[in-house]
Amino acid sequence: MIQELPDSAFSNFKGWGVQMRSYPRYLFWVAALAILAWTAPRAFVFAEETAPLKLVKTIELKDIRSGEPDVSADQLAKNLTTTRMVGVQNHFDHLTPDLKNSRLFVVPEDNKTIEVYDIRSGKFVHSIKGIGVGHSVVYRADIDRIFVTDGSDGDLKIFNGTTYELLKTVKLLADSDATGYDPVTHDLYIADGGLDAKLDHTFLEIVNTDTGEKVGQIKIDSNRLEAMVVEKSGSRLFLNMTEKNSIGVIDRKSNSVAAVWPLTCKINASVAIDEKNHRLFAACRDGNMNVLDSDTGKVLQNFPISTGVDDMVFDPASKRVYVATGEGFVNVFKETDADHFQAIGKIPTGPLGKTGLLVPALNEYFVAVPPHGATCAEVLVFAVQ
């Protein structure tokens, strides 16, 4: 659990540096306190001294600018805790890497394009046009195909990964948005339907990326869905049923809803998993993150985060959780064990910098910040420390 020591706990230490010159016996107490700090119960968790992320580069998206006046902080704050996050033109959806070809796919929702940049140099590569409202991009390097969900057109667009030629369109429903990819079956799960499709329910569509054919559909009892995560060690998929403030547990073998787990936070938009320790993380736009037992669905803990979350990831190598939020911060947590976490950083980004991407191979974390006022859109590149 996260616990902070009050300032008063340190008040008795003031002036000790002077006293120690006259009273060497204090050296004993300093040493004793140091030993106590290291042997204290694990409930007392101390944050790391070094910031977990350091800004090292900015990729300017010069052609993506706002045609609207800068949104005030107060107005932006009002829009951060809603199901639909509005308030800034050309705000971004999820970033996608292609390390084989050194590319970064960037999705400015109102620009009707997918922007492609060199992930290492930051140079512009290409603009994929013909997109209505782009949401999720999945790139399969083995077959050189780019898969893009289009919310306004209600479809999945499949592009050649080299020429960017549109190869096929798979018709779905309005608000085709979040995706989850199964690397074993090569099936792509796509959330669609709901209010934008004039329905009181949604679907999880299944498209096989080998054939480009729709192979299944799962009905979900929620009029709004957000991000999902695919379990690698099993056959489950965890889906944000945002209208219900719940996590839907999908059985990928039977293509059915196996369970619905209620959360204690509101407007859940992001989800991540630590499969080794059986922990599921659900982040909500109201400024809270639930930690669940991924076997039972029981909410074990809740931690405060910045408001307006839209992206999160758990890194099993470093045991860190990165949470990108529209309030303009990345909240970073460190997992010491399955039941104990520490907040190790609240890194400033920019207004509505709600989409983040961790690339462990580069040891970098990317955040897309939409244009605001006279400032063009940009992708901030942080070194992981």
C-alpha positions, 0 to 999 in steps of 0.5 A: 500500500502507499503510505506517506510520512507527515512532515511532522515526523521529521521535525525533530531532526532539524538542527542535528547537523550542528549538534552532532559536532558537539555531541558525537553520541548522536551518531549512534542514534543516526545509525540506529534510525538508519537501521530501523528505516531498512528493517521497518514493516513493509507498510512504510514505503518510500518513494525513489529519489530518481524520477522514473522518467526523464524528458529527452526529446520532443517530436513536433507534429508541425502540421497538426495545429488547433483551429480553436482557442486554447482551452482553459484549465477549468474547462479542461478539468470539467471534460476529463471525468466524462465518458467521452473526453472532449475539450481539445481539438485533435486529441490523440488515441493510442500510439503504436510502435513498429521497431522492425521499420523504426516507425511510430504510428500516431493517431490524431482523431480529428485529423482524418489521418494516421501520422507515421514518424521515425521512432528514433529520429522523430522525422516525418515518414508518411500520412495515411489518409482516408480515415474518418476518426481513427482510434486503434492501430495494430501492426503485424510485422510478419505480414507487413499489414497495418490494421486501423479501427475507424470510429466514424466509418464503423470499420476496420481498414487494412493497409499495406505496411510498405506502400500504405495502400488500402487493401481491404475494409471490414465493415463493423459498427459505428464507434469501432474503437479499442482493440486487443490482439491475440498473438497465438490465433492472430485474432483481433478483438474490436469494441464497437456499437453502443450509443453511437450505433443507436444501441443500448449494448455493444459488441466485441467483434473478432477479425482474423488478421491472417484472412481479414475476415470477421470470425465472431461477435460477442454481445456486451451488456454495456452501451460504452466500452473502452480499452482491453487487455489480452491474457497471455497465459490463459484464454481470458480478455479483460474489457472495460464496460465503462457504462457499468463501471465494471470489468467484463471477463471474456472467455476467448475459447467459448467467445462469451462473457464469463464474469462481470466484476464491479469496480469502486471507481467511476468511468473506467477507461484503462486496464493492465495486468500483472499475470505473474502475481495475478493482479489486474489494474483498472484506471478510472477517469475520476482519478482512481486506480483499482487493483483487483485479484485477477482470479476472483475479481475482488477489488483489493486496493485503490490508489489516487491518480490524476484525472482523465486517464486513457492509457496504462501499462504494466511492465513486468521487467521493472514491475512498474505501472505507467498511467497517462492522464488527460490532466497532464501527468504520467503517474508511475507506481512500483510494485514491490510485491502483489500487495504493496505498491509505491507511487514513484513519480508524477511526471508532467506532460501537457494538456490532454496528454492522455495516451502513452506508450512504453517501448522496453526495447528502447527504454523509452516512454512516449506521450502524445500531447494534442495542439493547444493554443499556438502550440502544435501537437507533439510527442514527448519522448521520456527515457526510463530511469 
